[in-house]
């Protein structure tokens, strides 16, 4: 009965997330997971050494393998469906944590906060692996909240999470050191994710540390923000971008009040938040990029503490001297949240517009693939490479990138306008924003509202 209720609410909340976002897309990294899963289904090892390849996540590649029988379009659509299921799961687990630590009202508010933050909807609707990772980690936290020293179930979820993001390895290490069990199987479970990830890299590349070194090299090549010295400035700003000011106010006051008067109930959440920030610092010190989506875990815990700020007073006895003061702070928190609803609506509307535009541009690209007259296929930059590799059932390394080299023959697919390029293939952080023109001898062979196809098939 409990599992059925959880599934029902997850689906319902996922539908709400879909209604808010309007549609979904699959991001560059996850598209490569589908490509590599297809490669495994064909009996070949993935190629991780292509230019600007993303970090390979073993569990995401396994999902790509499972979805590969659906074909390119089917696997992409299934990934989008799963993305909104994970968004629904995030909202449901957040609610259950808020309910367990504070009360139902706090859980409802925390879930509503997470489901209406533009970055959360953005990362979720684009099928980043950070959302399933976050759900697995928070699910482990929920199990430990319900049954202290639960052991194997917690470590099992963290092991799965550790095949998506390496931060989970540190959670497992901290948890197993706290448990100090005599059962060697729990120690093996805690070590499973890093061992399996290293074995995966070793089998594919011959280097068990490929994911670490490759991600670090790519971060340096793209001039991403890295380093422990950047954490004090970057982390507060990124968390603020996710949650926004009213939630931060409510979380600051709610966290202090909850730790003062409901310490036993919220201590685990506070510890988890500290461990999450510590794990983030370790990865930053290792030279990995500092990205906002890596801070969704601490942001979720802060959303629960914002729920505590608004409704935690109800857990104090009626004659408690701080009950009324806390209630007034709760009123202030709710007023701030209500006042900031219009800007949040604008942000979600902007996200819906961006997804609609990008989905249309992507559909236009798909519509032209039958009109590609000859190979090699060349695209302006790396963004469309994994998508075309899936649609054309070819290897990514067979698709040329004009910013690196422009073959003298073949097919060149180019955005129709500079606006199309900005809306779809260019990232503001890209170092090279140039869209090379076709070489002499290439003639137009097809076009639509978003793309032009040039070819020279000598």
Secondary structure, DSSP 8 states (H G I E B T S, - for coil): -HHHHHHHHHHHHHHHHHHHH------HHHHHHHHHHHHHHTT------STT-----HHHHHHHHHHGGGHHHHHHHHHHHHHHHHHHHHHHHHHHHHHHHT-HHHHHHHHHHHHT-HHHHHHHHTT-HHHHHHHHHHHHHHHHHHSTT-THHHHHHHHHHTTT-THHHHHHHHHHHHH--S-HHHHHHHHHHHHHHHHHHHHHHS-TTHHHHHHHHHHHHTT---SGGGHHHHHHHHHHHHH-HHHHHHHHHHHHHHHHHSHHHHHHHHHHHHHHHHHHHHHHHTT----GGGGHHHHHHHHHHHHHHHHGGGGS-TT-TTHHHHHHHHHHHHHHHHHTHHHHHHHHHHHHHHHHHHHHHHHHHHHHGGG--SS-EEESSSTTHHHHHHHTT--GGGEEETTT---SSEEEEEESSHHHIIIII--TT-S--------TT-EEEEE-SSEEEEEE--
